[in-house]
Amino acid sequence: MDELLATIEEVQEGGKHLANWYLDHGYVLLDIQSSSQARKAPDVVGRQYYIRKNPIYILGRPKGVKVAPLPPKWEKPDKISGDTA
């Protein structure tokens, strides 16, 4: 592993979509770190705050791997439904 770390020329971090993008372009997974944030639930009576936990993926580009193009913008669908209407 130390030999691989010595060849890392670029480091990126992000969520699962970004991690998969860079893995598809030859980058290697170096670490997964935990992240948590306090969030306020919209329009909820009573318990208004919650903790959101997300992993942060750390990826590196070893020597000899081309720089990945900028990732596309990921957009959430307008609605998630099985309706065809």
Secondary structure, DSSP 8 states (H G I E B T S, - for coil): -HHHHHTEEEEEEE-HHHHHHHHHTT-EEEEEEEEEEEEE-TT-SS--EEEEEEEEEEEEEETTS------------S-------
